[in-house]
Amino acid sequence: RVRLPHPEIIEASKVGHVLLIDDGKVKLQVVETGPGYLDCVVVVPGKIKDKKGVNTPDSILQISCLTKKDREDLNYMLGIGVDCVALSFVQRPEDIVEIKRLIMEYNPTNAFPPHVMAKIEKPSCFVGDSLEKIVQLSDGIMVARGDLGVECAPEDVPILQKTIIDKCRKQGKPVVVATQMLESMIDNPTPTRAEASDAATAIYDGADAIMLSAESAAGMYPEEAVLMQQRIINRVEGDPHYSLYLTSNRPKITDGTSASAIILAARQIATNVNAKCIASFTVGGNTARLASMKRPEQPILAISPLIETCRHLAMSWGVYPEYCAEGVLDTDNFRSMLALRPPRLELPCPAPTQSPPDPPACRPKRTTNPPSPFPVGRADRLFRFASLLRESWGSGSLESPGRGTRRRGGIDIWHSVNIHTGQRRGMTKKEKG
């Protein structure tokens, strides 16, 4: 006999339903129900330990996905001012409505509440039009393939992943693919070829981001895992097939608004004139998100007078948010605004060096990684990129873009400037012509 702390599971279960314990390590099937109890047969035997999860793939539990502990944690996070809250085990659109209500009740006057990201890991999300409504109500979606793979058949997970990404892209919502991206790198310095292909597939599908979990949180090779994931991203985004996939799968904007018309025209013009980037003035971030939705060939520079908007836009594909104070913001004179904007605190640029070597194929024990030639973080490199961009536009000297542009990698965005070193390169005669 095993006791469950949630009587709602017993009430929702029917004869023939399956219960999965500890991520599916133990599988039970209900053969009889009664008041306050379930009789089950063991389909897959195993050892049951304390505080292990119970998944109910056949049942929709009529309970809130927010426990008492979750509500306490939410109040703490709202108190310290987080930018985004991810909600686990979303079953219905009502779950998103509930957490947004709690956020507004905490501080009704907050003009910039944290965004809510729904983690899709229950098969009940795909009943009827629930998924479409969840995407519509949420500010972002995470494809949590760990628990989703427990409650759904393994062969269904890739199809569900593509379905979620397509729904998010049609509504212009950021989507993150997570869990077991490079699982073997928890204990090994290199991933399997299947894992590298899996991460690349998520990028080809159009995901805004891919996320590591245990690889960087508890693994033996966290730096190598991050570096490997970045290498996969850069390699895929440099593949001509990637641009073809994005072009063929661009969602149509059919809302008929002037903002949508301007975004469509801006993308077409930027492509025809081979522009270096698309600059977007935005207050709430909607314009920049619409631009990201169309997946243009150029990076999107989102300029906003609100730092909260810039933080929220960091999740959107191809968007590089830049904060510009209200007193400096001048949408009528773009070059003057960039010239007058107070410069950021610039960090000294390191001398050009070779890229760090690939992680070794194997090694007997954990060793210290070689020091990175770029001691500043990616965000600081983007800040320096924005400052160089401001300098070029402010002086009216825009150089040729040279090669094609890249997006998320943060390396080859502005080809007339070396992002890592801050050094300008000379133009060839062909470019000057």
N, C-alpha and C positions, 0 to 999 in steps of 0.2 A: 504494500500500500504506500502510495506517495501523495503527499499533501501539496496542493497548489495554493499560492497566496492570492490568486485572482479567481474568484468564483465565476466571473464573467466568461472565462474559458469553458467551464463546465456547462454553463447555460447555453452557450453558442454552439457547442459541439453536438453533432448528430451521429447516428450509426453510419459507419463507413468513413467518417472523417479521419484524417491523419494528424497526429501530434508528433512534432520533431523536437528532440531535446538536445541541447549542446551542439547547435549548428548542424543538426541532422545526424550526429553520431549514433543516436538512439532513435528508432522509429517505432511508433505505436499506432494501432488502428482501433478505433472505437467500435465495440460490438454490442454495447448496451449502455443506456443512459438512465439516470434516475435523479431524484431530488438531492443535489449536493454531491453526486458522485458519477464517475465514468468507469465502465469496465472495458479494458483494452487488452488486445493481444500484442505481444512483442513481435514485430516484423524484423527489425534489425536490433540484435541485443547489444548491450554495452553497459558501462558503469555510469550511474547517475550521481553527480556531485552537487554540493550545495551551490546556490546562487548561479545556476546555469539557465540559459534562456530556453523558453518554450515557444516554438513557432506553430502557428495554426493556419496552414496554407488554404484550407477549405472553408474557413470561417471568417466572417467579418465581425469583430468584437465591438459591441456597442459601448465602448468606454473611451475616455479621452486618452490620446497618446501622450499627454503630459501628466506625469506622476507628481506627487507632492514634492519630491526631491527636485524634479524638473522645474517646478514653479519657483522653488527657492533659488535654484541656480539662475533662472531667468531674471528674477529680481536683482540678484547680485550683478549679473551682466549688464542690465539696464542701468544700474547705479554707477558702474565704471565707464559706461558709454561705448559699448562695442559697436562696430559697424554692421555686423551681420550675425544672424542667429540661424543655425541649421537645425531643423526639426526632424527627428528620427521617427521611423515607423508610421509615416503618414498613410492613412487608409482612405480618407474621404476629404472632399473639399472643406467640410466643416472643421477639420483639424486646423487648417490654415486660418480660417475665420476666427477660431478660438484664440490662437496665439497672437494674432494681430489685435484682437480685442484686449488681451491682457497687456500688450505693449502700450496701447493707447490709454488704458486705465491707469497704468503706472505714472504716466506723465502726459495728460491730455494736451498740454500746450507745446509739446515737443514738435517742432516743425520738421525735424529730421530723425524720425524713428529708425532703428536699425532695420536693414532689409531681412526678409525671411527667406531662407533657402529650404526647400522641401527635399528630403531624402527619400527617393523612391526605392523601396525595398519590400513592398507587400504586393502580392498579386491582386488584391482588392482594388488597387489604384487603376487597374485596367478594365474594371467593370463598367460597361456603358460609356458615358462621356466623362467619367471621373478624372482621367488623366488630363484631358483638355482643360477642365475647370481648375484643377490643381495648378497647372502651369499658368493659367490666367490670373489666379489669385496670388501666386508666389512671385517673389522678385528674382528667383533663380532656382535651378533644379540640380540636384546631385544624383547621378546614377550610382547608387550604393550596391554594387554587384555582389558583395559578400552575402548579406541576408537575402537579397533577391535571388541569388543562386541556390540558397537553401530551400526556399519555398516554391521556386519554379524549377522546371526541368532544365538541366544544363544546356541542352540544345536550344532552349527558348531564350536564354539570356542575351545572346548576340542580337537576335531579332528585336527583343524588347529595348535593348540599348539604342538601336537605330531608330526605333519608333519614338522614344523619348527625345532624342536629339532632333528629329524632324519636327516634332510638336513645338519644341522650344525655339527652333529657328524660325518657324512660321509666325510665332508670336514675339520674336525679338527678345527672348529671355536667355540670360547666360546659363549654360549647362556645363557641369563638371562631371567627368567620368572618373570614378574612384574605385579603390579596393583591388588588391592583388595585381597591380599593374606590373610590378617587377618583383613578385613574391619571393623568388629564389634568392634575391639579393639581401634578404634578411640574414642569411648565413654564408653567401658566396659573393665574391667581388664582381662577378659578371652575371647578367641575366641569361636565361635560355633564349634561343632564337624565337620560340613561340611567344614569349613575353614581349620581346622587342616588336614583333609583328602585331601583337595585341595593342600595344600602346600606339603604334603607328596607325592602326585601323581606326582608333578613336579620333585621331587628328584628321584622317581622311574623311571620316563621317561628318566633320564640322563642329566638333566639341570646342567650346571656348577655352577649356583648361582640362588637364589631366592631373590627378593628385596621387601622391604617395601616401601610404598609411603606415603600417608596421615597418616598412623598409627604412624610413627615416626616423620613426618614433622609437623603435626598439631594436632595430637591426644592427648588425656589426659593421656595416659599410654604408652609413647614411650619406656621407659626402659623395661617394662613388655612385650611389643610387640617384641622387639629384643630378649629378653630372651626366650620367647615362640618359636620364629622361630628357635633359636639355639637348643632348646630342641627337636623340631620336626626333625631337621636335624640329630642330634646325634642319636635319636631313630631309624630313618629310616636306617641310615648307619650301625647301629648295628644289623639290621634285616638280617637273612640269605637269605631271599627272594631278598634283594637288590643286593647281590653279584650274585645271580642266574640270575636276570634280566640283569645286566651288562654283565655277561659272554655270555648270549644268544643273546645279541644285539650289540656285539662289531662289529664296521664297519671293513671291509676288506681294507687293504692298498695294492693297486695294482699298484703303480706308478713304481715299479721295481728299486728304488734307493737303494744305499748301506745304507743310513741312515734308511730307512724303514726296511730293513732286520736286521739291528743291533737292532732297537727298538723291533721288534718281538722276536728276540733271547733273548734280555735282559729281556723281560717280562716273557718268558718261564723259563729262568734260575733262575730269582728271585723267581718264584713260586716253582720250584723244590728244591732249597736250603733254602727256607723259609727266604729269605733276609729281612732285616729291611727296606731298602729303595732302590731306584734306583737313582744313582747319574748321572747327565747329564751335561757335559760341553757344553755351548752354547753361541754364540755371538749374533745372531739375535733372538734366541728363538724358531726357527723352530724345532730343535731336541726335546726340552721339550714339545712342542705342539703335536708333533707326539706321544710321549710317553703318554701324557694325552689322546689323541684320543683313545688309546687302553684300557684305564681304567684298569691299573694294580692293583693288590691287595696291592702293596706297595706304600707309598708316593714317590713322585718324587722330589729329591733335585736338583734344577737347578742352577748351578754355572756359573756365567757370569762376565766378566770384565767390563761390561757396566751397569751402574745403571739404564739407561732407559729401557734396556731389562728386568731387574728384575721387574721394575714397571709394564711393560706391561704384564708380565707373571703372575702377581697376580690375573688375571681374569680366568686363566685356571684351570680346575678341577684337584685336587690332586697335584698341583705344588707348591712347597715352594721355591721361588727364593732366592738366596744368592749371594750378591755382593762380588767379589774377585778381587782386583786391579790387573792390568796387570803385575806389577812387582812381584807379589806373585804367579800368576797363573802358575802352572806347571802340565800340563796334563800327563807328563811322570812319575811323582812321586806324586801320590795322597796324601799319608799320609804325606809326607814332606810338601806339599803345605798347608794342613790344619794345620800342626804344626807351620809353619812359618807365617801364616796369622795373622796380627795384631788383638789382641782380641778386641771385642766390649766393649763399656762401659756397664758393668754389673750392673743392679739394684739389691738392696738387696732383697732376696727372702723372702716373707712373711711366717710366721709360718703356718703350715697346719691347716686348719679350715674346718668346715663343709660347704657344698655348701649352697648358699643362699636359703631360703625357697621359695616354689612356691608362686606366687601372690595370695592374698586372693580371695575367690570366689566373694565377694562383699564388698564394703565399702562405707560409706556415702559421703565421700569427699576425695579430693586428699591429700595424705600423702607423706612424704619423704621416699624413698626407703631405706632399710637397706644397710649400706656400703658394698661394694663388698669386699670379702676376697682377691681378686687379683687386687690390685690397678693399675697395669700396664696393657696396652692394649694388644690385641691379637698379634699384630705385635711384641711387645717387648717380649712376651712369645716365639714367634717363633724364635726371635733372640737368646734368651737364649737357646732354643732347638738346634739351629745350633751350638752355642758355645760348648755345651755339646757333641754334635755329633763330633765336631772337636777334642775335648779332648779325646774321646774314640778311634777314628780312629788314631789320632796322636800317641797314646801310644800303639796301636796294640791290645787293649783289647776290643773286641766286645762281649757283653753278649748275652744270648739267648733272642729272641724276646718275649718269654712267650706267651701271648694271641695274637689273630689276630690283624691286624693293622686297623686303621681308617684313614680317609682322611681329609675332610674339617673341621671337628669339632675342630681340633687343641688341642685335649686333650689326646687322646690315640695313638699318632703317634709312639712314641718310648717308648716301655713298660719297658725298663730297667731304664728309667729316669722318674721321676715325673715332668711333664712339668710345673705345677703351682709352685712347691716348689723348683725345681732344685735338689731334693734329690735322690740319687741312692737307688735302693732297692736291697736286697740280692737275690741270685739265690737259687732255691731249689736244692735238690740233683738230682732230675730228670733232671733239666735244665743243671746242671754241667755235668751230664753224657752224 
